[in-house]
Amino acid sequence: MSREKFLEIMKNSGHQKLQYQIQTLQKEIEKRTGYGTDSQKLQISRMISRFQSEYKTRWEKAHRMEERFIKDNTNWLKSKVCLPSVTQQLGGRPKISFEESTERMKRQKTKDLRKSTSLPQLVFATQMKLRASGQTDTSKLVGEIVSDPSRAQKYINSYKQSIKTKSMSGDDAVALIVDAQLSRHQYNIIRSKAPKIYPSYKIVQEAKKQCYPQPNKIYITETSVHVDLQTILDLTIDRLIITLKDVIHTLSSNELKKLCLISKWGFDGSSGHSSYKQAFYGIEADDSAVFITCIVPLRLQSGSKVVWQNPRPGSTRYCRPLKIAFMKENTRVSIDEKKRMDEQILNLEKSSILLDENTLVIKHNLTFTMIDGKVCNAVTGSTSTQKCYICNATCKDFNLIDEMIIRPIKMENLEFGISILHGWIRFFECLLHLAYKLPFKKWQARGSDKEIVAETKKKIQIEFKTKLGLIVDKPKPGFGNTNDGNTARRFFKNAEVSAEITNLDLDLIKKMHTILIVVSCGHEIDIEKFRKYALETPYYFVEKYPWYNMPPKLHKYLIHGPEIISHALLPIGQLTEEAQEARNKDFKKFREHHSRKCSRTKSNTDIFNFFLLSSDPVINSKRKLPQKKLSSLPKEAVDLLLPPSNHDINNDHEYDSEDDDDLDDDHDDDSDDNVDEDYENVDDTEDNDD
């Protein structure tokens, strides 16, 4: 092919730029010569590259004038370029591989083979070829199908079933929304990528409605939303029985008549919430503080037989909302709420559930234990946070152990249980404040002693940060301080390091740690062994530090702990208030991300509904329990427990080494155990748990 022909192809390309003209030339040459492999294309590309370089040189020399270029390069243009030799292709359709052939072509190509070869030979040859290529399972499958033709349809049906897309149910979708904290918009974005898997939001809404009470039984205003106790218990039982149908069917008729649901309830206030730019029409209110009442089902039993046990009694997974109100917690509010709930408990009726044409009747047993020390003081009429509401002793008397043991107690006040979360925090703070005052060995710091306390405190804070990474006893902006449950647990877990930093007695720290583990583990406690061990601890405390008055929380645990535990309906560790405390965090989160902001009434409705969704028994049965970090109980703690029985769902000797995954237990700045002040001078300060 001559270079003159090359130039003609370039002109007819329709491009002005040389780059595109050369590309057109290369494609045309490849088309005419039939070069298709990579190596062949490379040869043509090199030849074109040489032509392009020479052409540009001659074109520039002719000053880009076509007539002058042709005149000066006539011989060069008419000379031919030797293209690499190619095999002449035969006419007709190009040949294609067997895999690329159509079904009809494949039949034609294998016609002779099928005529000359029997079926057993073809099957055997296929098996051998598959085995040689490493497809052993496929080879066996071919043999099984041919040996029994009836299996073919079974394999086909099974394959179709396996590739069939399974759509989520409405309850599964709601569980996903709760677990991932998805908004409607976020869910629809996810669904748009897999519409066959995720149901439409209308189906999700129908599933959500099953988690709510009837609309006329939810009372909503701009400042509060609540349901009656009877309503929430009936709904909870109804949803719980749905998940327990198989278990219920195994019960005898006599056992069905004895069904009883044991629940704990309580309330708590928190402040420091955001004030939204919305008016309260006709009502003076403040949305920076919220007061929440909740109830947690713990165990469904028939006589001594446990039908269902709450797997996470300290979690919000089954923490059902009763009331959410924008109000600041104080003594009056606590007393009024306790009175309101007591009236509903007094009028509480058994729940009736229809299951497979049989009516189940479940009675209720409630215990008021999801509270902190401040609420206990309010409902018992105790005017000082440094006074024991069980025996009326003050902090000046707590170190007189012999007198405390024989002192009369108010039996009716034992029902309030032990604040387990706050117990960890108060034990930890007691030891901290004790360490601050070790240099001068006085309970109260006055005058120059305050400077010593400040210096010692700063030194201890630095060492905890350096050695354990803990931020200890520092105020948080707006509420509380950094002394939370996780900090306290790490303090006791690393007892040797903590004793070295604080210069406190190591055995005392370990004794306190053992008591806290036993109380919070959720197992049945041997009352007499615990009583003996608990009494040894205050004697040891007073022996080591007689100048420091024991705080109320230690007094309550060590002196009254055995009586409180013996009067509890369930193991005391299951009556923890952690779920109630964590709901304050949930309120803040749900209000920000899962509520409409167009009106306060709609916002309150959305928040309450999400509380119901996140604690619904059916939805929780679809959710996977998060993995918990468990640690084996120390021998000292195991010795204080009763042997596991069939009543214990978690009867392995383990306990949570950290808080529940659903709980971030920031410590509120309540002052029920203010160990630095004389009890006469302590006011009932606000509880700011967030």
Secondary structure, DSSP 8 states (H G I E B T S, - for coil): -BHHHHHHHHHTT--SSHHHHHHHHHHHHHHHHT--SHHHHHHHHHHHHHHHHHHHHHHHHTTT-HHHHHHHTHHHHHSB----------SSS----TTTS-HHHHHHHTHHHHHHS-HHHHHHHHHHHHHHTT-HHHHHHHHHHHH-THHHHHHHHHHHHHHS-----HHHHHHHHHHHT--HHHHHHHHHH-TTTS--HHHHHHHHHTTS--GGGEEE-SSEEEE-HHHHHHHHHHHHHHHTHHHHTTS-HHHHTTEEEEEEEEEEEEE-----S---TT----TTEEEEEEEEEEEEEETTEEEEE-S-TTSGGG-EEEEEE-----HHHHHHHHHHHHHHHHT---EEEEETTEEEEEEEEEEE-S--HHHHHHHHT---TTB-TTT--BTTTTT-HHHHHHS---GGGGGG---HHHHHHHHHHHHHHHHHTTTTT-SS--TTHHHHHHHHHHHHHHHHHHHT----S-B-SSS-BS--HHHHHHHHHTHHHHHHHHT--HHHHHHHHHHHHHHHS-S-B-HHHHHHHHHHHHHHHHHH-TTS---HHHHHHHHHHHHHHHH-SS-GGGG-SHHHHHHHHHHHHHHHHSS-SS-HHHHHHHHHHHHHHHT-HHHHHHS------EEE--HHHHTTB----TT-SS-SSEEESS--TT---------TT-TTS-GGG---------
